[in-house]
Amino acid sequence: MPEGYCVKCKAKKEIANAVEEVMKNGRKAIKGTCPTCSTVMFKILGGKATPPAAGGAPSTSPPAGNPPTPSN
Ligand SMILES: [Zn+2]
């Protein structure tokens, strides 16, 4: 079971009914609910959207809100 932070319990909890999702920017995330208070929890995983090198713009999808940059 993945763990996440519940803002309502203000504590780390195991994420119940965890479902892995891939967001539009290619990052993976875990979506589920708090086993204590049923608040929706969302944990963003590292995924593949890691910058290749420091100082360089990531060649993968840019963050939402930014215009896409040509990468070649
Ligand atoms: Zn909770």
N, CA, C, O and the ligand as a Tripos MOL2 file, in Angstrom:
@<TRIPOS>MOLECULE
protein
  289   287    73     0     0
PROTEIN
NO_CHARGES

@<TRIPOS>ATOM
      1 N           0.8360   -1.2150    0.0000 N.3       1 MET1
      2 CA          0.0000    0.0000    0.0000 C.3       1 MET1
      3 C           0.8690    1.2640    0.0000 C.2       1 MET1
      4 O           1.7640    1.3840    0.8370 O.2       1 MET1
      5 N           0.6350    2.1710   -0.8850 N.am      2 PRO2
      6 CA          1.3990    3.4170   -0.8900 C.3       2 PRO2
      7 C           0.9630    4.3200    0.2570 C.2       2 PRO2
      8 O          -0.1570    4.2320    0.7590 O.2       2 PRO2
      9 N           1.8660    5.1680    0.6420 N.am      3 GLU3
     10 CA          1.5470    6.1010    1.7110 C.3       3 GLU3
     11 C           1.4200    7.5010    1.1750 C.2       3 GLU3
     12 O           2.0890    7.8870    0.2170 O.2       3 GLU3
     13 N           0.5550    8.2490    1.8040 N.am      4 GLY4
     14 CA          0.3950    9.6520    1.4160 C.3       4 GLY4
     15 C           0.0870   10.4800    2.6390 C.2       4 GLY4
     16 O          -0.0750    9.9610    3.7440 O.2       4 GLY4
     17 N           0.0110   11.7570    2.4230 N.am      5 TYR5
     18 CA         -0.2650   12.6540    3.5410 C.3       5 TYR5
     19 C          -1.7090   13.0910    3.4870 C.2       5 TYR5
     20 O          -2.1710   13.6390    2.4870 O.2       5 TYR5
     21 N          -2.4160   12.8410    4.5750 N.am      6 CYS6
     22 CA         -3.8060   13.2840    4.6510 C.3       6 CYS6
     23 C          -3.8440   14.6560    5.3030 C.2       6 CYS6
     24 O          -3.3780   14.8380    6.4280 O.2       6 CYS6
     25 N          -4.4070   15.6180    4.5800 N.am      7 VAL7
     26 CA         -4.4240   16.9850    5.0930 C.3       7 VAL7
     27 C          -5.4520   17.1390    6.2140 C.2       7 VAL7
     28 O          -5.3720   18.0560    7.0310 O.2       7 VAL7
     29 N          -6.4020   16.2370    6.2310 N.am      8 LYS8
     30 CA         -7.4380   16.3360    7.2600 C.3       8 LYS8
     31 C          -6.9640   15.7350    8.5790 C.2       8 LYS8
     32 O          -7.1850   16.2970    9.6510 O.2       8 LYS8
     33 N          -6.3100   14.5840    8.4760 N.am      9 CYS9
     34 CA         -5.7490   13.9470    9.6690 C.3       9 CYS9
     35 C          -4.4160   14.5820   10.0510 C.2       9 CYS9
     36 O          -3.9330   14.4130   11.1710 O.2       9 CYS9
     37 N          -3.8360   15.3030    9.1190 N.am     10 LYS10
     38 CA         -2.5150   15.9030    9.3230 C.3      10 LYS10
     39 C          -1.5120   14.8320    9.7270 C.2      10 LYS10
     40 O          -0.7240   15.0010   10.6580 O.2      10 LYS10
     41 N          -1.5690   13.7310    8.9990 N.am     11 ALA11
     42 CA         -0.6630   12.6210    9.2920 C.3      11 ALA11
     43 C          -0.4750   11.7910    8.0380 C.2      11 ALA11
     44 O          -1.2720   11.8380    7.1010 O.2      11 ALA11
     45 N           0.6000   11.0350    8.0550 N.am     12 LYS12
     46 CA          0.8270   10.1010    6.9520 C.3      12 LYS12
     47 C          -0.0960    8.9090    7.1080 C.2      12 LYS12
     48 O          -0.2360    8.3500    8.1950 O.2      12 LYS12
     49 N          -0.7080    8.5400    6.0310 N.am     13 LYS13
     50 CA         -1.6430    7.4170    6.0600 C.3      13 LYS13
     51 C          -1.3840    6.5160    4.8660 C.2      13 LYS13
     52 O          -0.8530    6.9430    3.8410 O.2      13 LYS13
     53 N          -1.7680    5.2750    5.0240 N.am     14 GLU14
     54 CA         -1.7750    4.4130    3.8470 C.3      14 GLU14
     55 C          -2.9430    4.8380    2.9720 C.2      14 GLU14
     56 O          -4.0420    5.1070    3.4560 O.2      14 GLU14
     57 N          -2.6820    4.8910    1.6920 N.am     15 ILE15
     58 CA         -3.7430    5.3110    0.7820 C.3      15 ILE15
     59 C          -4.6370    4.1160    0.4740 C.2      15 ILE15
     60 O          -4.1940    3.1120   -0.0850 O.2      15 ILE15
     61 N          -5.8860    4.2490    0.8470 N.am     16 ALA16
     62 CA         -6.8360    3.1720    0.5880 C.3      16 ALA16
     63 C          -7.3740    3.3040   -0.8310 C.2      16 ALA16
     64 O          -7.4740    4.4050   -1.3730 O.2      16 ALA16
     65 N          -7.7140    2.1790   -1.4150 N.am     17 ASN17
     66 CA         -8.2530    2.1560   -2.7850 C.3      17 ASN17
     67 C          -7.3350    2.8840   -3.7560 C.2      17 ASN17
     68 O          -7.7860    3.5800   -4.6650 O.2      17 ASN17
     69 N          -6.0530    2.7070   -3.5420 N.am     18 ALA18
     70 CA         -5.0930    3.4360   -4.3550 C.3      18 ALA18
     71 C          -5.1370    2.9820   -5.8110 C.2      18 ALA18
     72 O          -5.1390    1.7890   -6.1140 O.2      18 ALA18
     73 N          -5.1720    3.9510   -6.6820 N.am     19 VAL19
     74 CA         -5.1510    3.6780   -8.1110 C.3      19 VAL19
     75 C          -4.0320    4.4970   -8.7280 C.2      19 VAL19
     76 O          -3.9000    5.6930   -8.4720 O.2      19 VAL19
     77 N          -3.2350    3.8320   -9.5420 N.am     20 GLU20
     78 CA         -2.1530    4.5520  -10.1830 C.3      20 GLU20
     79 C          -2.6730    5.2340  -11.4330 C.2      20 GLU20
     80 O          -3.3440    4.6220  -12.2640 O.2      20 GLU20
     81 N          -2.3580    6.4810  -11.5480 N.am     21 GLU21
     82 CA         -2.7960    7.2400  -12.7210 C.3      21 GLU21
     83 C          -1.6010    7.9020  -13.3750 C.2      21 GLU21
     84 O          -0.6070    8.2120  -12.7190 O.2      21 GLU21
     85 N          -1.7110    8.1130  -14.6650 N.am     22 VAL22
     86 CA         -0.6850    8.8690  -15.3720 C.3      22 VAL22
     87 C          -1.3070   10.1860  -15.7950 C.2      22 VAL22
     88 O          -2.3120   10.2240  -16.5050 O.2      22 VAL22
     89 N          -0.6910   11.2530  -15.3460 N.am     23 MET23
     90 CA         -1.2380   12.5680  -15.6500 C.3      23 MET23
     91 C          -0.8490   13.0020  -17.0600 C.2      23 MET23
     92 O          -0.0390   12.3600  -17.7290 O.2      23 MET23
     93 N          -1.4490   14.1070  -17.4890 N.am     24 LYS24
     94 CA         -1.2190   14.5730  -18.8570 C.3      24 LYS24
     95 C           0.2460   14.8880  -19.1160 C.2      24 LYS24
     96 O           0.7180   14.7620  -20.2460 O.2      24 LYS24
     97 N           0.9620   15.2910  -18.0870 N.am     25 ASN25
     98 CA          2.3720   15.6360  -18.2950 C.3      25 ASN25
     99 C           3.2800   14.4130  -18.2010 C.2      25 ASN25
    100 O           4.5040   14.5440  -18.2060 O.2      25 ASN25
    101 N           2.6800   13.2220  -18.1140 N.am     26 GLY26
    102 CA          3.4690   12.0010  -18.1340 C.3      26 GLY26
    103 C           3.8870   11.5190  -16.7680 C.2      26 GLY26
    104 O           4.5130   10.4660  -16.6440 O.2      26 GLY26
    105 N           3.5520   12.2680  -15.7460 N.am     27 ARG27
    106 CA          3.9320   11.8550  -14.4010 C.3      27 ARG27
    107 C           2.9260   10.8660  -13.8510 C.2      27 ARG27
    108 O           1.7330   10.9090  -14.1520 O.2      27 ARG27
    109 N           3.4550    9.9790  -13.0380 N.am     28 LYS28
    110 CA          2.5630    9.0250  -12.3980 C.3      28 LYS28
    111 C           2.0890    9.5890  -11.0650 C.2      28 LYS28
    112 O           2.7900   10.3600  -10.4100 O.2      28 LYS28
    113 N           0.9090    9.1940  -10.6920 N.am     29 ALA29
    114 CA          0.3520    9.6420   -9.4230 C.3      29 ALA29
    115 C          -0.4960    8.5300   -8.8270 C.2      29 ALA29
    116 O          -1.0200    7.6730   -9.5380 O.2      29 ALA29
    117 N          -0.6160    8.5650   -7.5370 N.am     30 ILE30
    118 CA         -1.4800    7.6140   -6.8450 C.3      30 ILE30
    119 C          -2.6900    8.3830   -6.3280 C.2      30 ILE30
    120 O          -2.5560    9.4050   -5.6540 O.2      30 ILE30
    121 N          -3.8370    7.8850   -6.6480 N.am     31 LYS31
    122 CA         -5.0570    8.5300   -6.1910 C.3      31 LYS31
    123 C          -5.8370    7.5300   -5.3510 C.2      31 LYS31
    124 O          -6.0060    6.3750   -5.7420 O.2      31 LYS31
    125 N          -6.3000    7.9730   -4.2180 N.am     32 GLY32
    126 CA         -7.0570    7.0820   -3.3550 C.3      32 GLY32
    127 C          -7.7350    7.8670   -2.2530 C.2      32 GLY32
    128 O          -7.9470    9.0740   -2.3680 O.2      32 GLY32
    129 N          -8.0720    7.1690   -1.1890 N.am     33 THR33
    130 CA         -8.7560    7.8370   -0.0910 C.3      33 THR33
    131 C          -8.0730    7.5130    1.2300 C.2      33 THR33
    132 O          -7.3870    6.5000    1.3610 O.2      33 THR33
    133 N          -8.2720    8.3820    2.1940 N.am     34 CYS34
    134 CA         -7.7410    8.1610    3.5300 C.3      34 CYS34
    135 C          -8.5700    7.0750    4.2150 C.2      34 CYS34
    136 O          -9.7990    7.1500    4.2190 O.2      34 CYS34
    137 N          -7.9160    6.0710    4.7930 N.am     35 PRO35
    138 CA         -8.6670    4.9900    5.4510 C.3      35 PRO35
    139 C          -9.3800    5.4640    6.7190 C.2      35 PRO35
    140 O         -10.2790    4.7850    7.2170 O.2      35 PRO35
    141 N          -8.9890    6.6070    7.2300 N.am     36 THR36
    142 CA         -9.5820    7.0930    8.4740 C.3      36 THR36
    143 C         -10.7740    8.0160    8.2370 C.2      36 THR36
    144 O         -11.8300    7.8650    8.8500 O.2      36 THR36
    145 N         -10.5750    8.9860    7.3220 N.am     37 CYS37
    146 CA        -11.6240   10.0000    7.1620 C.3      37 CYS37
    147 C         -12.1700   10.0350    5.7350 C.2      37 CYS37
    148 O         -13.0410   10.8500    5.4300 O.2      37 CYS37
    149 N         -11.6750    9.1730    4.8690 N.am     38 SER38
    150 CA        -12.1750    9.0670    3.4930 C.3      38 SER38
    151 C         -11.9120   10.3090    2.6460 C.2      38 SER38
    152 O         -12.4980   10.4730    1.5760 O.2      38 SER38
    153 N         -11.0430   11.1670    3.1230 N.am     39 THR39
    154 CA        -10.6630   12.3070    2.3010 C.3      39 THR39
    155 C          -9.8480   11.8110    1.1080 C.2      39 THR39
    156 O          -9.0220   10.9080    1.2440 O.2      39 THR39
    157 N         -10.0790   12.3940   -0.0340 N.am     40 VAL40
    158 CA         -9.3440   11.9970   -1.2280 C.3      40 VAL40
    159 C          -7.8830   12.3870   -1.0700 C.2      40 VAL40
    160 O          -7.5520   13.5290   -0.7490 O.2      40 VAL40
    161 N          -7.0200   11.4080   -1.3050 N.am     41 MET41
    162 CA         -5.5920   11.6640   -1.2150 C.3      41 MET41
    163 C          -4.9810   11.5300   -2.6010 C.2      41 MET41
    164 O          -5.4290   10.7350   -3.4260 O.2      41 MET41
    165 N          -3.9710   12.3090   -2.8290 N.am     42 PHE42
    166 CA         -3.3270   12.3180   -4.1230 C.3      42 PHE42
    167 C          -1.8370   12.4190   -3.9060 C.2      42 PHE42
    168 O          -1.3490   13.3680   -3.2940 O.2      42 PHE42
    169 N          -1.1200   11.4390   -4.4080 N.am     43 LYS43
    170 CA          0.3260   11.4560   -4.2320 C.3      43 LYS43
    171 C           0.9770   11.4130   -5.6000 C.2      43 LYS43
    172 O           0.7130   10.5170   -6.4020 O.2      43 LYS43
    173 N           1.8210   12.3810   -5.8530 N.am     44 ILE44
    174 CA          2.5120   12.4320   -7.1370 C.3      44 ILE44
    175 C           3.8210   11.6680   -7.0260 C.2      44 ILE44
    176 O           4.6400   11.9320   -6.1460 O.2      44 ILE44
    177 N           4.0000   10.7320   -7.9190 N.am     45 LEU45
    178 CA          5.2270    9.9390   -7.9330 C.3      45 LEU45
    179 C           6.2640   10.6110   -8.8240 C.2      45 LEU45
    180 O           5.9720   11.5660   -9.5440 O.2      45 LEU45
    181 N           7.4510   10.0990   -8.7550 N.am     46 GLY46
    182 CA          8.5280   10.6770   -9.5540 C.3      46 GLY46
    183 C           8.2470   10.5770  -11.0390 C.2      46 GLY46
    184 O           8.3950   11.5460  -11.7840 O.2      46 GLY46
    185 N           7.8370    9.3840  -11.4580 N.am     47 GLY47
    186 CA          7.5180    9.1950  -12.8610 C.3      47 GLY47
    187 C           8.7170    9.4030  -13.7430 C.2      47 GLY47
    188 O           9.8620    9.3110  -13.3000 O.2      47 GLY47
    189 N           8.4410    9.6880  -15.0020 N.am     48 LYS48
    190 CA          9.5240    9.8350  -15.9620 C.3      48 LYS48
    191 C           9.8250   11.2890  -16.2730 C.2      48 LYS48
    192 O          10.6850   11.5880  -17.1010 O.2      48 LYS48
    193 N           9.1230   12.1840  -15.6160 N.am     49 ALA49
    194 CA          9.2970   13.6000  -15.9100 C.3      49 ALA49
    195 C          10.4360   14.1910  -15.0920 C.2      49 ALA49
    196 O          10.2740   15.2010  -14.4060 O.2      49 ALA49
    197 N          11.5870   13.5420  -15.1810 N.am     50 THR50
    198 CA         12.7380   14.0650  -14.4680 C.3      50 THR50
    199 C          13.6160   14.8600  -15.4300 C.2      50 THR50
    200 O          13.8450   14.4240  -16.5580 O.2      50 THR50
    201 N          14.0990   15.9940  -15.0060 N.am     51 PRO51
    202 CA         14.9670   16.7890  -15.8750 C.3      51 PRO51
    203 C          16.2580   16.0460  -16.1800 C.2      51 PRO51
    204 O          16.8540   15.4570  -15.2780 O.2      51 PRO51
    205 N          16.7050   16.0610  -17.4420 N.am     52 PRO52
    206 CA         17.8900   15.3130  -17.8560 C.3      52 PRO52
    207 C          19.1600   15.8490  -17.2170 C.2      52 PRO52
    208 O          20.0550   15.0770  -16.8750 O.2      52 PRO52
    209 N          19.2470   17.1480  -17.0550 N.am     53 ALA53
    210 CA         20.4450   17.7330  -16.4800 C.3      53 ALA53
    211 C          20.1000   19.0680  -15.8310 C.2      53 ALA53
    212 O          19.1230   19.7210  -16.1970 O.2      53 ALA53
    213 N          20.9100   19.4530  -14.8750 N.am     54 ALA54
    214 CA         20.6570   20.7170  -14.2000 C.3      54 ALA54
    215 C          20.9050   21.8790  -15.1550 C.2      54 ALA54
    216 O          21.8880   21.8880  -15.8960 O.2      54 ALA54
    217 N          20.0200   22.8400  -15.1310 N.am     55 GLY55
    218 CA         20.2000   24.0150  -15.9720 C.3      55 GLY55
    219 C          19.5560   23.8860  -17.3300 C.2      55 GLY55
    220 O          19.3770   24.8890  -18.0220 O.2      55 GLY55
    221 N          19.2050   22.6850  -17.7300 N.am     56 GLY56
    222 CA         18.5750   22.4920  -19.0260 C.3      56 GLY56
    223 C          17.0850   22.3170  -18.8780 C.2      56 GLY56
    224 O          16.6080   21.8120  -17.8620 O.2      56 GLY56
    225 N          16.3480   22.7340  -19.8880 N.am     57 ALA57
    226 CA         14.9100   22.5350  -19.8490 C.3      57 ALA57
    227 C          14.6020   21.0640  -20.0930 C.2      57 ALA57
    228 O          15.2240   20.4260  -20.9430 O.2      57 ALA57
    229 N          13.6380   20.5250  -19.3460 N.am     58 PRO58
    230 CA         13.2790   19.1180  -19.5610 C.3      58 PRO58
    231 C          12.6990   18.9020  -20.9500 C.2      58 PRO58
    232 O          11.8870   19.6940  -21.4300 O.2      58 PRO58
    233 N          13.1330   17.8110  -21.5930 N.am     59 SER59
    234 CA         12.6790   17.5450  -22.9550 C.3      59 SER59
    235 C          11.3030   16.8930  -22.9570 C.2      59 SER59
    236 O          10.6520   16.7870  -23.9970 O.2      59 SER59
    237 N          10.8730   16.4600  -21.7850 N.am     60 THR60
    238 CA          9.5360   15.8800  -21.6850 C.3      60 THR60
    239 C           8.5030   16.9980  -21.5960 C.2      60 THR60
    240 O           8.8390   18.1730  -21.7450 O.2      60 THR60
    241 N           7.2960   16.6450  -21.3630 N.am     61 SER61
    242 CA          6.2170   17.6170  -21.3330 C.3      61 SER61
    243 C           6.4800   18.7000  -20.2920 C.2      61 SER61
    244 O           6.8500   18.4000  -19.1570 O.2      61 SER61
    245 N           6.2930   19.9330  -20.6730 N.am     62 PRO62
    246 CA          6.4870   21.0330  -19.7270 C.3      62 PRO62
    247 C           5.3240   21.0800  -18.7320 C.2      62 PRO62
    248 O           4.2810   20.4690  -18.9640 O.2      62 PRO62
    249 N           5.5010   21.7990  -17.6360 N.am     63 PRO63
    250 CA          4.4090   21.9120  -16.6680 C.3      63 PRO63
    251 C           3.1890   22.5830  -17.2850 C.2      63 PRO63
    252 O           3.3090   23.3730  -18.2220 O.2      63 PRO63
    253 N           2.0540   22.2710  -16.7670 N.am     64 ALA64
    254 CA          0.8220   22.8330  -17.3080 C.3      64 ALA64
    255 C           0.8550   24.3530  -17.2380 C.2      64 ALA64
    256 O           1.2860   24.9270  -16.2370 O.2      64 ALA64
    257 N           0.4120   24.9840  -18.2730 N.am     65 GLY65
    258 CA          0.3870   26.4340  -18.2860 C.3      65 GLY65
    259 C           1.4920   27.0220  -19.1410 C.2      65 GLY65
    260 O           1.3890   28.1550  -19.6090 O.2      65 GLY65
    261 N           2.5410   26.2570  -19.3430 N.am     66 ASN66
    262 CA          3.6280   26.7410  -20.1890 C.3      66 ASN66
    263 C           3.4020   26.3130  -21.6300 C.2      66 ASN66
    264 O           2.9040   25.2150  -21.8770 O.2      66 ASN66
    265 N           3.7570   27.1520  -22.5690 N.am     67 PRO67
    266 CA          3.6690   26.7510  -23.9760 C.3      67 PRO67
    267 C           4.6980   25.6840  -24.2770 C.2      67 PRO67
    268 O           5.7960   25.7010  -23.7210 O.2      67 PRO67
    269 N           4.3520   24.7530  -25.1540 N.am     68 PRO68
    270 CA          5.3140   23.6880  -25.4860 C.3      68 PRO68
    271 C           6.5240   24.2460  -26.2150 C.2      68 PRO68
    272 O           6.4110   25.1150  -27.0800 O.2      68 PRO68
    273 N           7.6860   23.7230  -25.8430 N.am     69 THR69
    274 CA          8.9130   24.1770  -26.4820 C.3      69 THR69
    275 C           9.3840   23.1200  -27.4900 C.2      69 THR69
    276 O           9.3590   21.9270  -27.1890 O.2      69 THR69
    277 N           9.8040   23.5420  -28.6590 N.am     70 PRO70
    278 CA         10.3240   22.5860  -29.6370 C.3      70 PRO70
    279 C          11.5930   21.9480  -29.1110 C.2      70 PRO70
    280 O          12.5080   22.6400  -28.6650 O.2      70 PRO70
    281 N          11.6460   20.6190  -29.1650 N.am     71 SER71
    282 CA         12.7890   19.9280  -28.5760 C.3      71 SER71
    283 C          13.4780   19.0590  -29.6210 C.2      71 SER71
    284 O          13.3890   17.8310  -29.5880 O.2      71 SER71
    285 N          14.1610   19.7150  -30.5420 N.am     72 ASN72
    286 CA         15.0930   18.9950  -31.3990 C.3      72 ASN72
    287 C          15.9170   19.9940  -32.1730 C.2      72 ASN72
    288 O          16.7750   19.6040  -32.9650 O.2      72 ASN72
    289 ZN         -7.5830   11.3590    6.9210 Zn       73 ZN73
@<TRIPOS>BOND
     1     1     2 1
     2     2     3 1
     3     3     4 2
     4     3     5 am
     5     5     6 1
     6     6     7 1
     7     7     8 2
     8     7     9 am
     9     9    10 1
    10    10    11 1
    11    11    12 2
    12    11    13 am
    13    13    14 1
    14    14    15 1
    15    15    16 2
    16    15    17 am
    17    17    18 1
    18    18    19 1
    19    19    20 2
    20    19    21 am
    21    21    22 1
    22    22    23 1
    23    23    24 2
    24    23    25 am
    25    25    26 1
    26    26    27 1
    27    27    28 2
    28    27    29 am
    29    29    30 1
    30    30    31 1
    31    31    32 2
    32    31    33 am
    33    33    34 1
    34    34    35 1
    35    35    36 2
    36    35    37 am
    37    37    38 1
    38    38    39 1
    39    39    40 2
    40    39    41 am
    41    41    42 1
    42    42    43 1
    43    43    44 2
    44    43    45 am
    45    45    46 1
    46    46    47 1
    47    47    48 2
    48    47    49 am
    49    49    50 1
    50    50    51 1
    51    51    52 2
    52    51    53 am
    53    53    54 1
    54    54    55 1
    55    55    56 2
    56    55    57 am
    57    57    58 1
    58    58    59 1
    59    59    60 2
    60    59    61 am
    61    61    62 1
    62    62    63 1
    63    63    64 2
    64    63    65 am
    65    65    66 1
    66    66    67 1
    67    67    68 2
    68    67    69 am
    69    69    70 1
    70    70    71 1
    71    71    72 2
    72    71    73 am
    73    73    74 1
    74    74    75 1
    75    75    76 2
    76    75    77 am
    77    77    78 1
    78    78    79 1
    79    79    80 2
    80    79    81 am
    81    81    82 1
    82    82    83 1
    83    83    84 2
    84    83    85 am
    85    85    86 1
    86    86    87 1
    87    87    88 2
    88    87    89 am
    89    89    90 1
    90    90    91 1
    91    91    92 2
    92    91    93 am
    93    93    94 1
    94    94    95 1
    95    95    96 2
    96    95    97 am
    97    97    98 1
    98    98    99 1
    99    99   100 2
   100    99   101 am
   101   101   102 1
   102   102   103 1
   103   103   104 2
   104   103   105 am
   105   105   106 1
   106   106   107 1
   107   107   108 2
   108   107   109 am
   109   109   110 1
   110   110   111 1
   111   111   112 2
   112   111   113 am
   113   113   114 1
   114   114   115 1
   115   115   116 2
   116   115   117 am
   117   117   118 1
   118   118   119 1
   119   119   120 2
   120   119   121 am
   121   121   122 1
   122   122   123 1
   123   123   124 2
   124   123   125 am
   125   125   126 1
   126   126   127 1
   127   127   128 2
   128   127   129 am
   129   129   130 1
   130   130   131 1
   131   131   132 2
   132   131   133 am
   133   133   134 1
   134   134   135 1
   135   135   136 2
   136   135   137 am
   137   137   138 1
   138   138   139 1
   139   139   140 2
   140   139   141 am
   141   141   142 1
   142   142   143 1
   143   143   144 2
   144   143   145 am
   145   145   146 1
   146   146   147 1
   147   147   148 2
   148   147   149 am
   149   149   150 1
   150   150   151 1
   151   151   152 2
   152   151   153 am
   153   153   154 1
   154   154   155 1
   155   155   156 2
   156   155   157 am
   157   157   158 1
   158   158   159 1
   159   159   160 2
   160   159   161 am
   161   161   162 1
   162   162   163 1
   163   163   164 2
   164   163   165 am
   165   165   166 1
   166   166   167 1
   167   167   168 2
   168   167   169 am
   169   169   170 1
   170   170   171 1
   171   171   172 2
   172   171   173 am
   173   173   174 1
   174   174   175 1
   175   175   176 2
   176   175   177 am
   177   177   178 1
   178   178   179 1
   179   179   180 2
   180   179   181 am
   181   181   182 1
   182   182   183 1
   183   183   184 2
   184   183   185 am
   185   185   186 1
   186   186   187 1
   187   187   188 2
   188   187   189 am
   189   189   190 1
   190   190   191 1
   191   191   192 2
   192   191   193 am
   193   193   194 1
   194   194   195 1
   195   195   196 2
   196   195   197 am
   197   197   198 1
   198   198   199 1
   199   199   200 2
   200   199   201 am
   201   201   202 1
   202   202   203 1
   203   203   204 2
   204   203   205 am
   205   205   206 1
   206   206   207 1
   207   207   208 2
   208   207   209 am
   209   209   210 1
   210   210   211 1
   211   211   212 2
   212   211   213 am
   213   213   214 1
   214   214   215 1
   215   215   216 2
   216   215   217 am
   217   217   218 1
   218   218   219 1
   219   219   220 2
   220   219   221 am
   221   221   222 1
   222   222   223 1
   223   223   224 2
   224   223   225 am
   225   225   226 1
   226   226   227 1
   227   227   228 2
   228   227   229 am
   229   229   230 1
   230   230   231 1
   231   231   232 2
   232   231   233 am
   233   233   234 1
   234   234   235 1
   235   235   236 2
   236   235   237 am
   237   237   238 1
   238   238   239 1
   239   239   240 2
   240   239   241 am
   241   241   242 1
   242   242   243 1
   243   243   244 2
   244   243   245 am
   245   245   246 1
   246   246   247 1
   247   247   248 2
   248   247   249 am
   249   249   250 1
   250   250   251 1
   251   251   252 2
   252   251   253 am
   253   253   254 1
   254   254   255 1
   255   255   256 2
   256   255   257 am
   257   257   258 1
   258   258   259 1
   259   259   260 2
   260   259   261 am
   261   261   262 1
   262   262   263 1
   263   263   264 2
   264   263   265 am
   265   265   266 1
   266   266   267 1
   267   267   268 2
   268   267   269 am
   269   269   270 1
   270   270   271 1
   271   271   272 2
   272   271   273 am
   273   273   274 1
   274   274   275 1
   275   275   276 2
   276   275   277 am
   277   277   278 1
   278   278   279 1
   279   279   280 2
   280   279   281 am
   281   281   282 1
   282   282   283 1
   283   283   284 2
   284   283   285 am
   285   285   286 1
   286   286   287 1
   287   287   288 2
@<TRIPOS>SUBSTRUCTURE
     1 MET1         2 RESIDUE 1 A MET
     2 PRO2         6 RESIDUE 1 A PRO
     3 GLU3        10 RESIDUE 1 A GLU
     4 GLY4        14 RESIDUE 1 A GLY
     5 TYR5        18 RESIDUE 1 A TYR
     6 CYS6        22 RESIDUE 1 A CYS
     7 VAL7        26 RESIDUE 1 A VAL
     8 LYS8        30 RESIDUE 1 A LYS
     9 CYS9        34 RESIDUE 1 A CYS
    10 LYS10       38 RESIDUE 1 A LYS
    11 ALA11       42 RESIDUE 1 A ALA
    12 LYS12       46 RESIDUE 1 A LYS
    13 LYS13       50 RESIDUE 1 A LYS
    14 GLU14       54 RESIDUE 1 A GLU
    15 ILE15       58 RESIDUE 1 A ILE
    16 ALA16       62 RESIDUE 1 A ALA
    17 ASN17       66 RESIDUE 1 A ASN
    18 ALA18       70 RESIDUE 1 A ALA
    19 VAL19       74 RESIDUE 1 A VAL
    20 GLU20       78 RESIDUE 1 A GLU
    21 GLU21       82 RESIDUE 1 A GLU
    22 VAL22       86 RESIDUE 1 A VAL
    23 MET23       90 RESIDUE 1 A MET
    24 LYS24       94 RESIDUE 1 A LYS
    25 ASN25       98 RESIDUE 1 A ASN
    26 GLY26      102 RESIDUE 1 A GLY
    27 ARG27      106 RESIDUE 1 A ARG
    28 LYS28      110 RESIDUE 1 A LYS
    29 ALA29      114 RESIDUE 1 A ALA
    30 ILE30      118 RESIDUE 1 A ILE
    31 LYS31      122 RESIDUE 1 A LYS
    32 GLY32      126 RESIDUE 1 A GLY
    33 THR33      130 RESIDUE 1 A THR
    34 CYS34      134 RESIDUE 1 A CYS
    35 PRO35      138 RESIDUE 1 A PRO
    36 THR36      142 RESIDUE 1 A THR
    37 CYS37      146 RESIDUE 1 A CYS
    38 SER38      150 RESIDUE 1 A SER
    39 THR39      154 RESIDUE 1 A THR
    40 VAL40      158 RESIDUE 1 A VAL
    41 MET41      162 RESIDUE 1 A MET
    42 PHE42      166 RESIDUE 1 A PHE
    43 LYS43      170 RESIDUE 1 A LYS
    44 ILE44      174 RESIDUE 1 A ILE
    45 LEU45      178 RESIDUE 1 A LEU
    46 GLY46      182 RESIDUE 1 A GLY
    47 GLY47      186 RESIDUE 1 A GLY
    48 LYS48      190 RESIDUE 1 A LYS
    49 ALA49      194 RESIDUE 1 A ALA
    50 THR50      198 RESIDUE 1 A THR
    51 PRO51      202 RESIDUE 1 A PRO
    52 PRO52      206 RESIDUE 1 A PRO
    53 ALA53      210 RESIDUE 1 A ALA
    54 ALA54      214 RESIDUE 1 A ALA
    55 GLY55      218 RESIDUE 1 A GLY
    56 GLY56      222 RESIDUE 1 A GLY
    57 ALA57      226 RESIDUE 1 A ALA
    58 PRO58      230 RESIDUE 1 A PRO
    59 SER59      234 RESIDUE 1 A SER
    60 THR60      238 RESIDUE 1 A THR
    61 SER61      242 RESIDUE 1 A SER
    62 PRO62      246 RESIDUE 1 A PRO
    63 PRO63      250 RESIDUE 1 A PRO
    64 ALA64      254 RESIDUE 1 A ALA
    65 GLY65      258 RESIDUE 1 A GLY
    66 ASN66      262 RESIDUE 1 A ASN
    67 PRO67      266 RESIDUE 1 A PRO
    68 PRO68      270 RESIDUE 1 A PRO
    69 THR69      274 RESIDUE 1 A THR
    70 PRO70      278 RESIDUE 1 A PRO
    71 SER71      282 RESIDUE 1 A SER
    72 ASN72      286 RESIDUE 1 A ASN
    73 ZN73       289 GROUP 0 **** ****
